[in-house]
Amino acid sequence: MSDIITSGAVHSELALAAYATNLVKGEAPDVKKLKKAGMTEAQAQAFKDNYTVVEQFNGVMGGSMTVFEDMTATSTWRFAGHSQLT
């Protein structure tokens, strides 16, 4: 059961980080940008220490995609989000 909870927490954190904008490819995500996306200081710092930005795309219609690479493992995570059109 704890693996399910841990996995859910990781996915939630990745999804939240995907809303950070103007991240730089090949670098750790910027703490200020992660905080602006909704993370706490501690969450943002821990995320920065564990992930790098592989790619980020922001479409003109509000769609976005960010790919993060986990520096502690060999996996790559992909998350997409979008903002509402107004």
N, CA and C atoms as an extended XYZ file, in Angstrom:
258
Properties=species:S:1:pos:R:3:atomname:S:1:resname:S:1:resid:I:1 pbc="F F F"
N         0.817       -1.202        0.000 N   MET     1
C         0.000        0.000        0.000 CA  MET     1
C         0.854        1.257        0.000 C   MET     1
N         1.968        1.252        0.742 N   SER     2
C         2.790        2.457        0.807 CA  SER     2
C         3.432        2.783       -0.535 C   SER     2
N         3.702        1.754       -1.383 N   ASP     3
C         4.235        2.010       -2.716 CA  ASP     3
C         3.235        2.791       -3.564 C   ASP     3
N         1.969        2.487       -3.418 N   ILE     4
C         0.925        3.196       -4.155 CA  ILE     4
C         0.868        4.655       -3.708 C   ILE     4
N         0.957        4.887       -2.423 N   ILE     5
C         0.920        6.256       -1.895 CA  ILE     5
C         2.151        7.029       -2.348 C   ILE     5
N         3.322        6.406       -2.250 N   THR     6
C         4.561        7.062       -2.684 CA  THR     6
C         4.510        7.387       -4.168 C   THR     6
N         4.052        6.434       -4.975 N   SER     7
C         3.947        6.643       -6.411 CA  SER     7
C         2.994        7.790       -6.727 C   SER     7
N         1.860        7.830       -6.034 N   GLY     8
C         0.900        8.908       -6.240 CA  GLY     8
C         1.483       10.263       -5.880 C   GLY     8
N         2.253       10.324       -4.808 N   ALA     9
C         2.883       11.583       -4.390 CA  ALA     9
C         3.895       12.050       -5.428 C   ALA     9
N         4.684       11.126       -5.956 N   VAL    10
C         5.677       11.478       -6.981 CA  VAL    10
C         4.977       11.991       -8.228 C   VAL    10
N         3.937       11.293       -8.674 N   HIS    11
C         3.214       11.729       -9.872 CA  HIS    11
C         2.561       13.090       -9.662 C   HIS    11
N         2.029       13.324       -8.489 N   SER    12
C         1.417       14.621       -8.184 CA  SER    12
C         2.443       15.739       -8.230 C   SER    12
N         3.618       15.483       -7.683 N   GLU    13
C         4.677       16.485       -7.681 CA  GLU    13
C         5.157       16.775       -9.098 C   GLU    13
N         5.317       15.737       -9.908 N   LEU    14
C         5.714       15.930      -11.304 CA  LEU    14
C         4.660       16.714      -12.071 C   LEU    14
N         3.404       16.404      -11.840 N   ALA    15
C         2.320       17.123      -12.521 CA  ALA    15
C         2.328       18.595      -12.136 C   ALA    15
N         2.535       18.890      -10.869 N   LEU    16
C         2.584       20.278      -10.415 CA  LEU    16
C         3.782       20.997      -11.027 C   LEU    16
N         4.933       20.341      -11.049 N   ALA    17
C         6.144       20.953      -11.616 CA  ALA    17
C         5.988       21.247      -13.101 C   ALA    17
N         5.165       20.463      -13.783 N   ALA    18
C         4.959       20.670      -15.216 CA  ALA    18
C         4.307       22.021      -15.516 C   ALA    18
N         3.687       22.625      -14.521 N   TYR    19
C         3.070       23.940      -14.709 CA  TYR    19
C         4.058       25.095      -14.560 C   TYR    19
N         5.284       24.809      -14.160 N   ALA    20
C         6.314       25.855      -14.123 CA  ALA    20
C         6.649       26.238      -15.560 C   ALA    20
N         6.779       27.516      -15.830 N   THR    21
C         7.017       27.977      -17.199 CA  THR    21
C         8.447       28.441      -17.391 C   THR    21
N         8.865       28.443      -18.655 N   ASN    22
C        10.182       28.923      -19.069 CA  ASN    22
C        11.331       28.201      -18.372 C   ASN    22
N        11.207       26.881      -18.265 N   LEU    23
C        12.292       26.081      -17.705 CA  LEU    23
C        13.375       25.894      -18.758 C   LEU    23
N        14.617       25.708      -18.341 N   VAL    24
C        15.749       25.617      -19.257 CA  VAL    24
C        16.128       24.150      -19.471 C   VAL    24
N        16.167       23.741      -20.757 N   LYS    25
C        16.541       22.368      -21.090 CA  LYS    25
C        17.940       22.045      -20.582 C   LYS    25
N        18.083       20.831      -20.039 N   GLY    26
C        19.392       20.363      -19.598 CA  GLY    26
C        19.806       20.847      -18.226 C   GLY    26
N        18.956       21.610      -17.568 N   GLU    27
C        19.271       22.134      -16.242 CA  GLU    27
C        18.224       21.681      -15.235 C   GLU    27
N        18.585       21.789      -13.976 N   ALA    28
C        17.609       21.536      -12.913 CA  ALA    28
C        16.568       22.654      -12.959 C   ALA    28
N        15.329       22.354      -12.646 N   PRO    29
C        14.288       23.388      -12.654 CA  PRO    29
C        14.601       24.491      -11.639 C   PRO    29
N        14.241       25.713      -11.967 N   ASP    30
C        14.455       26.858      -11.097 CA  ASP    30
C        13.471       26.830       -9.925 C   ASP    30
N        13.986       26.967       -8.716 N   VAL    31
C        13.154       26.907       -7.507 CA  VAL    31
C        12.062       27.976       -7.533 C   VAL    31
N        12.396       29.196       -7.944 N   LYS    32
C        11.399       30.272       -7.974 CA  LYS    32
C        10.248       29.937       -8.920 C   LYS    32
N        10.571       29.333      -10.056 N   LYS    33
C         9.530       28.975      -11.024 CA  LYS    33
C         8.668       27.830      -10.501 C   LYS    33
N         9.290       26.891       -9.806 N   LEU    34
C         8.519       25.799       -9.205 CA  LEU    34
C         7.590       26.331       -8.118 C   LEU    34
N         8.075       27.279       -7.329 N   LYS    35
C         7.233       27.881       -6.290 CA  LYS    35
C         6.065       28.635       -6.916 C   LYS    35
N         6.326       29.331       -8.004 N   LYS    36
C         5.259       30.067       -8.687 CA  LYS    36
C         4.195       29.104       -9.227 C   LYS    36
N         4.602       27.873       -9.560 N   ALA    37
C         3.669       26.852      -10.030 CA  ALA    37
C         2.859       26.250       -8.888 C   ALA    37
N         3.262       26.531       -7.632 N   GLY    38
C         2.472       26.070       -6.494 CA  GLY    38
C         3.201       25.212       -5.475 C   GLY    38
N         4.487       24.970       -5.688 N   MET    39
C         5.237       24.161       -4.722 CA  MET    39
C         5.678       25.002       -3.530 C   MET    39
N         5.889       24.337       -2.412 N   THR    40
C         6.488       25.010       -1.260 CA  THR    40
C         7.994       25.118       -1.506 C   THR    40
N         8.677       25.901       -0.697 N   GLU    41
C        10.138       26.033       -0.808 CA  GLU    41
C        10.819       24.660       -0.682 C   GLU    41
N        10.407       23.883        0.308 N   ALA    42
C        11.017       22.567        0.533 CA  ALA    42
C        10.756       21.617       -0.637 C   ALA    42
N         9.521       21.610       -1.148 N   GLN    43
C         9.196       20.762       -2.296 CA  GLN    43
C        10.029       21.156       -3.513 C   GLN    43
N        10.094       22.460       -3.769 N   ALA    44
C        10.815       22.964       -4.939 CA  ALA    44
C        12.301       22.622       -4.862 C   ALA    44
N        12.893       22.766       -3.702 N   GLN    45
C        14.317       22.471       -3.535 CA  GLN    45
C        14.582       20.979       -3.723 C   GLN    45
N        13.742       20.147       -3.141 N   ALA    46
C        13.905       18.695       -3.284 CA  ALA    46
C        13.719       18.275       -4.744 C   ALA    46
N        12.735       18.880       -5.418 N   PHE    47
C        12.494       18.554       -6.821 CA  PHE    47
C        13.699       18.956       -7.669 C   PHE    47
N        14.228       20.142       -7.428 N   LYS    48
C        15.401       20.642       -8.151 CA  LYS    48
C        16.594       19.700       -7.980 C   LYS    48
N        16.738       19.147       -6.791 N   ASP    49
C        17.863       18.256       -6.502 CA  ASP    49
C        17.729       16.889       -7.157 C   ASP    49
N        16.528       16.543       -7.623 N   ASN    50
C        16.286       15.195       -8.142 CA  ASN    50
C        15.944       15.108       -9.627 C   ASN    50
N        15.644       16.241      -10.271 N   TYR    51
C        15.200       16.194      -11.663 CA  TYR    51
C        15.915       17.235      -12.524 C   TYR    51
N        16.040       16.916      -13.806 N   THR    52
C        16.478       17.885      -14.800 CA  THR    52
C        15.382       18.017      -15.854 C   THR    52
N        15.393       19.135      -16.562 N   VAL    53
C        14.416       19.389      -17.618 CA  VAL    53
C        14.967       18.836      -18.925 C   VAL    53
N        14.224       17.938      -19.533 N   VAL    54
C        14.622       17.391      -20.826 CA  VAL    54
C        14.050       18.253      -21.947 C   VAL    54
N        12.791       18.636      -21.823 N   GLU    55
C        12.121       19.438      -22.853 CA  GLU    55
C        10.894       20.102      -22.253 C   GLU    55
N        10.571       21.264      -22.777 N   GLN    56
C         9.324       21.922      -22.399 CA  GLN    56
C         8.744       22.581      -23.640 C   GLN    56
N         7.455       22.362      -23.846 N   PHE    57
C         6.753       22.936      -24.981 CA  PHE    57
C         5.503       23.632      -24.469 C   PHE    57
N         5.303       24.862      -24.886 N   ASN    58
C         4.098       25.619      -24.545 CA  ASN    58
C         3.435       26.035      -25.845 C   ASN    58
N         2.275       25.474      -26.109 N   GLY    59
C         1.556       25.767      -27.344 CA  GLY    59
C         0.782       27.071      -27.265 C   GLY    59
N         0.414       27.590      -28.428 N   VAL    60
C        -0.300       28.858      -28.498 CA  VAL    60
C        -1.743       28.741      -28.030 C   VAL    60
N        -2.297       27.524      -28.000 N   MET    61
C        -3.681       27.332      -27.587 CA  MET    61
C        -3.798       26.929      -26.113 C   MET    61
N        -2.717       27.060      -25.357 N   GLY    62
C        -2.779       26.774      -23.930 CA  GLY    62
C        -2.239       25.415      -23.528 C   GLY    62
N        -1.963       24.543      -24.488 N   GLY    63
C        -1.422       23.230      -24.164 CA  GLY    63
C         0.051       23.330      -23.798 C   GLY    63
N         0.502       22.441      -22.941 N   SER    64
C         1.910       22.422      -22.591 CA  SER    64
C         2.356       21.006      -22.285 C   SER    64
N         3.648       20.762      -22.438 N   MET    65
C         4.225       19.482      -22.108 CA  MET    65
C         5.617       19.723      -21.545 C   MET    65
N         5.934       19.055      -20.459 N   THR    66
C         7.265       19.147      -19.882 CA  THR    66
C         7.766       17.737      -19.623 C   THR    66
N         9.010       17.463      -20.004 N   VAL    67
C         9.631       16.170      -19.770 CA  VAL    67
C        10.735       16.370      -18.746 C   VAL    67
N        10.666       15.611      -17.659 N   PHE    68
C        11.680       15.659      -16.613 CA  PHE    68
C        12.425       14.331      -16.585 C   PHE    68
N        13.718       14.383      -16.305 N   GLU    69
C        14.492       13.162      -16.107 CA  GLU    69
C        14.852       13.053      -14.637 C   GLU    69
N        14.584       11.897      -14.079 N   ASP    70
C        14.891       11.613      -12.684 CA  ASP    70
C        16.386       11.323      -12.580 C   ASP    70
N        17.134       12.147      -11.856 N   MET    71
C        18.582       11.987      -11.750 CA  MET    71
C        18.986       10.838      -10.832 C   MET    71
N        18.037       10.285      -10.061 N   THR    72
C        18.371        9.194       -9.154 CA  THR    72
C        18.075        7.827       -9.764 C   THR    72
N        17.500        7.806      -10.947 N   ALA    73
C        17.164        6.548      -11.621 CA  ALA    73
C        17.356        6.741      -13.119 C   ALA    73
N        16.944        5.785      -13.884 N   THR    74
C        17.118        5.879      -15.331 CA  THR    74
C        15.821        6.196      -16.054 C   THR    74
N        14.781        6.516      -15.313 N   SER    75
C        13.481        6.748      -15.943 CA  SER    75
C        13.290        8.201      -16.352 C   SER    75
N        12.455        8.394      -17.344 N   THR    76
C        12.071        9.722      -17.787 CA  THR    76
C        10.557        9.829      -17.641 C   THR    76
N        10.096       10.921      -17.097 N   TRP    77
C         8.665       11.113      -16.857 CA  TRP    77
C         8.143       12.198      -17.772 C   TRP    77
N         6.957       11.980      -18.305 N   ARG    78
C         6.340       12.973      -19.182 CA  ARG    78
C         4.991       13.368      -18.600 C   ARG    78
N         4.774       14.643      -18.510 N   PHE    79
C         3.488       15.139      -18.001 CA  PHE    79
C         3.022       16.287      -18.863 C   PHE    79
N         1.760       16.323      -19.123 N   ALA    80
C         1.183       17.405      -19.921 CA  ALA    80
C         0.079       18.082      -19.122 C   ALA    80
N        -0.078       19.351      -19.333 N   GLY    81
C        -1.145       20.097      -18.692 CA  GLY    81
C        -1.622       21.156      -19.654 C   GLY    81
N        -2.661       21.838      -19.275 N   HIS    82
C        -3.117       22.944      -20.115 CA  HIS    82
C        -3.812       23.970      -19.225 C   HIS    82
N        -3.832       25.170      -19.718 N   SER    83
C        -4.573       26.219      -19.035 CA  SER    83
C        -5.865       26.448      -19.801 C   SER    83
N        -6.878       26.912      -19.105 N   GLN    84
C        -8.154       27.154      -19.767 CA  GLN    84
C        -8.056       28.319      -20.727 C   GLN    84
N        -8.728       28.196      -21.832 N   LEU    85
C        -8.818       29.297      -22.787 CA  LEU    85
C        -9.865       30.273      -22.291 C   LEU    85
N        -9.556       31.532      -22.346 N   THR    86
C       -10.525       32.536      -21.889 CA  THR    86
C       -10.977       33.410      -23.021 C   THR    86
